[in-house]
């Protein structure tokens, strides 16, 4: 019998830690065909999303999916992120969080870059800077 993954529990714990300490929780996601997210914001097969209480509505972090609504350019969108596609969860303000191994698969990417201020900021390198939380 295979044990359930600890990943969804760790995601929920880091999310709660961020919120309890006044930080903004972000997730970095490796997009695949199962990921329901606005494709126009996907770059190099990845998307970074603000999942803080002020940016998300009806957030449900289950063991298989993270479901919520978020606004992109002022338009509400429904998102559904498979937990196994989450590469990292971290605090925007200091980079504290946790990263995870995610299997590579071909993913669609956007050809035009959006500079909308409602778009979550992307780390300069395209990947979040993470530091260990002890």
DRENPA-3360 file (N, C-alpha, C; in nm, 2 decimals, always signed):
BEGIN
1 = XXXXXXXX = +0.08/-0.12/+0.00/+0.00/+0.00/+0.00/+0.09/+0.13/+0.00 ~ +0.06/+0.21/-0.09/+0.14/+0.34/-0.11/+0.09/+0.44/-0.01 ~ +0.18/+0.51/+0.06/+0.14/+0.62/+0.15/+0.10/+0.74/+0.07 ~ +0.01/+0.82/+0.12/-0.03/+0.94/+0.05/+0.08/+1.04/+0.05 ~ +0.09/+1.13/-0.05/+0.19/+1.23/-0.05/+0.18/+1.33/+0.06 ~ +0.29/+1.38/+0.11/+0.30/+1.48/+0.21/+0.28/+1.62/+0.15 ~ +0.30/+1.63/+0.01/+0.30/+1.76/-0.05/+0.18/+1.85/-0.03 ~ +0.06/+1.80/-0.04/-0.06/+1.89/-0.01/-0.06/+1.94/+0.13;
9 = XXXXXXXX = -0.01/+1.86/+0.22/-0.01/+1.90/+0.36/+0.10/+2.01/+0.38 ~ +0.21/+1.99/+0.32/+0.32/+2.09/+0.33/+0.27/+2.22/+0.26 ~ +0.20/+2.22/+0.15/+0.15/+2.34/+0.08/+0.06/+2.41/+0.17 ~ -0.03/+2.34/+0.23/-0.13/+2.41/+0.32/-0.06/+2.47/+0.45 ~ +0.04/+2.40/+0.50/+0.12/+2.45/+0.61/+0.20/+2.58/+0.58 ~ +0.26/+2.58/+0.46/+0.34/+2.70/+0.42/+0.24/+2.81/+0.39 ~ +0.13/+2.78/+0.33/+0.03/+2.89/+0.30/-0.02/+2.95/+0.44 ~ -0.05/+2.87/+0.53/-0.09/+2.92/+0.66/+0.02/+3.00/+0.73;
17 = XXXXXXXX = +0.14/+2.95/+0.73/+0.25/+3.02/+0.79/+0.27/+3.16/+0.72 ~ +0.26/+3.17/+0.59/+0.27/+3.29/+0.52/+0.16/+3.39/+0.57 ~ +0.04/+3.34/+0.57/-0.08/+3.43/+0.61/-0.07/+3.47/+0.75 ~ -0.03/+3.38/+0.84/-0.02/+3.41/+0.98/+0.08/+3.52/+1.01 ~ +0.19/+3.52/+0.93/+0.30/+3.62/+0.95/+0.29/+3.74/+0.86 ~ +0.18/+3.76/+0.79/+0.16/+3.88/+0.71/+0.23/+3.88/+0.58 ~ +0.27/+3.76/+0.53/+0.34/+3.74/+0.40/+0.23/+3.71/+0.29 ~ +0.27/+3.72/+0.17/+0.19/+3.69/+0.06/+0.23/+3.56/+0.00;
25 = XXXXXXXX = +0.15/+3.45/+0.01/+0.19/+3.32/-0.05/+0.17/+3.32/-0.20 ~ +0.28/+3.27/-0.27/+0.28/+3.26/-0.41/+0.31/+3.11/-0.44 ~ +0.26/+3.06/-0.55/+0.30/+2.93/-0.60/+0.35/+2.94/-0.74 ~ +0.45/+2.86/-0.77/+0.51/+2.85/-0.90/+0.46/+2.71/-0.95 ~ +0.40/+2.71/-1.07/+0.34/+2.59/-1.13/+0.40/+2.56/-1.26 ~ +0.43/+2.43/-1.28/+0.47/+2.39/-1.41/+0.34/+2.34/-1.48 ~ +0.30/+2.42/-1.58/+0.17/+2.40/-1.65/+0.17/+2.28/-1.74 ~ +0.06/+2.20/-1.73/+0.04/+2.09/-1.83/-0.11/+2.10/-1.87;
33 = XXXXXXXX = -0.15/+2.00/-1.95/-0.29/+2.00/-2.01/-0.39/+1.99/-1.90 ~ -0.36/+1.95/-1.78/-0.46/+1.94/-1.67/-0.47/+2.07/-1.59 ~ -0.38/+2.16/-1.61/-0.38/+2.29/-1.54/-0.48/+2.39/-1.60 ~ -0.57/+2.43/-1.52/-0.67/+2.53/-1.56/-0.62/+2.67/-1.51 ~ -0.55/+2.74/-1.60/-0.50/+2.87/-1.57/-0.49/+2.95/-1.70 ~ -0.50/+3.08/-1.69/-0.49/+3.16/-1.81/-0.36/+3.14/-1.89 ~ -0.37/+3.08/-2.01/-0.26/+3.05/-2.09/-0.18/+3.17/-2.13 ~ -0.24/+3.29/-2.14/-0.17/+3.41/-2.18/-0.07/+3.46/-2.08;
41 = XXXXXXXX = -0.08/+3.40/-1.95/+0.01/+3.44/-1.85/+0.12/+3.33/-1.83 ~ +0.12/+3.23/-1.90/+0.21/+3.12/-1.89/+0.34/+3.16/-1.97 ~ +0.45/+3.15/-1.91/+0.58/+3.17/-1.97/+0.67/+3.05/-1.95 ~ +0.73/+3.00/-2.06/+0.82/+2.89/-2.06/+0.76/+2.77/-1.99 ~ +0.63/+2.75/-2.00/+0.56/+2.64/-1.94/+0.53/+2.66/-1.79 ~ +0.55/+2.78/-1.74/+0.53/+2.80/-1.60/+0.44/+2.92/-1.57 ~ +0.38/+2.92/-1.46/+0.30/+3.04/-1.41/+0.32/+3.06/-1.26 ~ +0.33/+3.18/-1.22/+0.34/+3.22/-1.08/+0.21/+3.28/-1.04;
49 = XXXXXXXX = +0.15/+3.23/-0.93/+0.02/+3.28/-0.89/+0.02/+3.32/-0.74 ~ -0.04/+3.43/-0.72/-0.07/+3.48/-0.58/-0.19/+3.41/-0.53 ~ -0.17/+3.33/-0.42/-0.28/+3.26/-0.36/-0.32/+3.31/-0.22 ~ -0.28/+3.44/-0.20/-0.31/+3.50/-0.07/-0.46/+3.53/-0.06 ~ -0.51/+3.55/+0.06/-0.65/+3.58/+0.08/-0.70/+3.70/+0.01 ~ -0.62/+3.80/-0.01/-0.66/+3.92/-0.08/-0.67/+3.91/-0.23 ~ -0.60/+3.81/-0.28/-0.59/+3.79/-0.43/-0.67/+3.67/-0.48 ~ -0.71/+3.58/-0.39/-0.79/+3.46/-0.43/-0.92/+3.46/-0.36;
57 = XXXXXXXX = -1.02/+3.40/-0.43/-1.15/+3.38/-0.38/-1.19/+3.23/-0.38 ~ -1.25/+3.19/-0.28/-1.30/+3.05/-0.27/-1.18/+2.95/-0.28 ~ -1.07/+2.98/-0.22/-0.95/+2.90/-0.22/-0.98/+2.77/-0.15 ~ -0.95/+2.66/-0.22/-0.96/+2.52/-0.16/-0.84/+2.45/-0.20 ~ -0.76/+2.42/-0.10/-0.63/+2.34/-0.12/-0.65/+2.20/-0.08 ~ -0.70/+2.12/-0.18/-0.72/+1.98/-0.15/-0.60/+1.89/-0.17 ~ -0.61/+1.76/-0.16/-0.50/+1.67/-0.17/-0.46/+1.65/-0.32 ~ -0.55/+1.68/-0.41/-0.52/+1.66/-0.55/-0.52/+1.79/-0.63;
65 = XXXXXXXX = -0.60/+1.88/-0.59/-0.62/+2.01/-0.67/-0.62/+2.13/-0.57 ~ -0.57/+2.24/-0.63/-0.59/+2.37/-0.56/-0.68/+2.45/-0.65 ~ -0.80/+2.48/-0.60/-0.90/+2.55/-0.68/-0.93/+2.68/-0.62 ~ -0.94/+2.78/-0.71/-0.98/+2.92/-0.66/-1.01/+3.01/-0.78 ~ -1.06/+3.13/-0.74/-1.08/+3.23/-0.84/-0.98/+3.34/-0.82 ~ -0.94/+3.40/-0.93/-0.84/+3.51/-0.92/-0.87/+3.61/-1.04 ~ -0.83/+3.73/-1.02/-0.86/+3.83/-1.12/-0.73/+3.85/-1.21 ~ -0.75/+3.85/-1.34/-0.64/+3.88/-1.43/-0.69/+3.99/-1.52;
73 = XXXXXXXX = -0.61/+4.10/-1.51/-0.65/+4.23/-1.58/-0.80/+4.26/-1.55 ~ -0.83/+4.24/-1.42/-0.96/+4.28/-1.37/-1.08/+4.19/-1.40 ~ -1.05/+4.08/-1.47/-1.15/+3.98/-1.50/-1.13/+3.86/-1.41 ~ -1.24/+3.82/-1.34/-1.23/+3.70/-1.26/-1.22/+3.57/-1.34 ~ -1.13/+3.48/-1.30/-1.11/+3.35/-1.37/-1.10/+3.24/-1.27 ~ -1.16/+3.13/-1.31/-1.15/+3.01/-1.23/-1.02/+2.93/-1.26 ~ -0.95/+2.90/-1.15/-0.82/+2.82/-1.17/-0.83/+2.69/-1.10 ~ -0.76/+2.59/-1.15/-0.76/+2.46/-1.09/-0.61/+2.41/-1.12;
81 = XXXXXXXX = -0.54/+2.40/-1.01/-0.40/+2.36/-1.02/-0.38/+2.22/-0.96 ~ -0.33/+2.12/-1.04/-0.30/+1.99/-0.98/-0.18/+2.01/-0.88 ~ -0.20/+1.95/-0.77/-0.10/+1.96/-0.66/+0.04/+1.91/-0.71 ~ +0.03/+1.81/-0.79/+0.16/+1.75/-0.84/+0.23/+1.84/-0.94 ~ +0.17/+1.95/-0.99/+0.24/+2.04/-1.08/+0.30/+2.16/-1.01 ~ +0.28/+2.17/-0.88/+0.33/+2.29/-0.80/+0.48/+2.27/-0.78 ~ +0.56/+2.36/-0.83/+0.70/+2.35/-0.81/+0.75/+2.42/-0.68 ~ +0.68/+2.52/-0.63/+0.72/+2.59/-0.51/+0.61/+2.66/-0.45;
89 = XXXXXXXX = +0.62/+2.69/-0.32/+0.53/+2.78/-0.25/+0.62/+2.86/-0.17 ~ +0.60/+3.00/-0.17/+0.70/+3.08/-0.10/+0.63/+3.22/-0.07 ~ +0.69/+3.29/+0.02/+0.64/+3.42/+0.06/+0.71/+3.52/-0.04 ~ +0.62/+3.60/-0.10/+0.68/+3.70/-0.19/+0.78/+3.80/-0.13 ~ +0.75/+3.83/-0.01/+0.83/+3.94/+0.06/+0.97/+3.89/+0.09 ~ +1.00/+3.76/+0.12/+1.13/+3.72/+0.16/+1.18/+3.59/+0.09 ~ +1.10/+3.53/+0.01/+1.14/+3.41/-0.06/+1.14/+3.29/+0.03 ~ +1.10/+3.30/+0.15/+1.09/+3.18/+0.24/+0.98/+3.08/+0.19;
97 = XXXXXXXX = +1.01/+2.96/+0.18/+0.92/+2.86/+0.14/+0.98/+2.73/+0.11 ~ +0.92/+2.66/+0.02/+0.96/+2.52/-0.01/+0.95/+2.49/-0.16 ~ +1.04/+2.42/-0.22/+1.03/+2.38/-0.36/+1.01/+2.23/-0.36 ~ +0.96/+2.18/-0.48/+0.93/+2.04/-0.50/+0.98/+2.00/-0.64 ~ +1.01/+1.87/-0.65/+1.04/+1.82/-0.78/+0.91/+1.80/-0.86 ~ +0.91/+1.84/-0.99/+0.80/+1.82/-1.07/+0.85/+1.76/-1.20 ~ +0.78/+1.66/-1.25/+0.82/+1.59/-1.37/+0.80/+1.68/-1.49 ~ +0.90/+1.69/-1.59/+0.89/+1.77/-1.71/+0.79/+1.71/-1.80;
105 = XXXXXXXX = +0.70/+1.80/-1.86/+0.61/+1.76/-1.97/+0.60/+1.88/-2.06 ~ +0.57/+1.86/-2.18/+0.55/+1.97/-2.27/+0.43/+2.05/-2.23 ~ +0.45/+2.18/-2.22/+0.34/+2.27/-2.18/+0.33/+2.39/-2.28 ~ +0.21/+2.44/-2.29/+0.19/+2.56/-2.38/+0.25/+2.68/-2.32 ~ +0.30/+2.77/-2.40/+0.35/+2.90/-2.34/+0.29/+3.01/-2.42 ~ +0.29/+3.12/-2.36/+0.23/+3.24/-2.42/+0.33/+3.31/-2.51 ~ +0.29/+3.36/-2.63/+0.38/+3.42/-2.72/+0.39/+3.57/-2.69 ~ +0.29/+3.63/-2.63/+0.30/+3.77/-2.60/+0.31/+3.79/-2.45;
113 = XXXXXXXX = +0.40/+3.88/-2.41/+0.42/+3.91/-2.27/+0.32/+4.02/-2.22 ~ +0.26/+4.00/-2.11/+0.16/+4.10/-2.06/+0.23/+4.18/-1.95 ~ +0.21/+4.31/-1.96/+0.27/+4.40/-1.86/+0.16/+4.46/-1.77 ~ +0.05/+4.39/-1.76/-0.06/+4.44/-1.67/-0.02/+4.45/-1.53 ~ -0.05/+4.55/-1.46/-0.02/+4.56/-1.31/-0.09/+4.46/-1.23 ~ -0.20/+4.41/-1.27/-0.28/+4.30/-1.20/-0.21/+4.17/-1.20 ~ -0.11/+4.15/-1.30/-0.04/+4.02/-1.31/+0.05/+4.00/-1.19 ~ +0.06/+3.88/-1.14/+0.15/+3.86/-1.03/+0.29/+3.88/-1.08;
121 = XXXXXXXX = +0.38/+3.95/-1.00/+0.51/+3.97/-1.04/+0.59/+3.84/-1.05 ~ +0.68/+3.84/-1.15/+0.76/+3.72/-1.17/+0.90/+3.75/-1.12 ~ +0.96/+3.65/-1.05/+1.10/+3.67/-1.00/+1.19/+3.70/-1.13 ~ +1.29/+3.78/-1.11/+1.38/+3.81/-1.22/+1.43/+3.69/-1.30 ~ +1.47/+3.58/-1.23/+1.53/+3.47/-1.30/+1.42/+3.38/-1.36 ~ +1.29/+3.40/-1.34/+1.19/+3.32/-1.38/+1.15/+3.21/-1.28 ~ +1.24/+3.19/-1.18/+1.21/+3.09/-1.08/+1.22/+3.17/-0.94 ~ +1.14/+3.13/-0.85/+1.15/+3.20/-0.72/+1.28/+3.17/-0.64;
129 = XXXXXX = +1.32/+3.27/-0.57/+1.44/+3.25/-0.48/+1.38/+3.19/-0.35 ~ +1.43/+3.08/-0.31/+1.38/+3.02/-0.19/+1.49/+3.01/-0.08 ~ +1.45/+3.02/+0.04/+1.55/+3.00/+0.15/+1.48/+2.90/+0.25 ~ +1.56/+2.83/+0.32/+1.51/+2.73/+0.41/+1.44/+2.80/+0.53 ~ +1.33/+2.74/+0.57/+1.26/+2.78/+0.69/+1.29/+2.67/+0.80 ~ +1.35/+2.71/+0.91/+1.38/+2.62/+1.01/+1.29/+2.64/+1.13;
% end
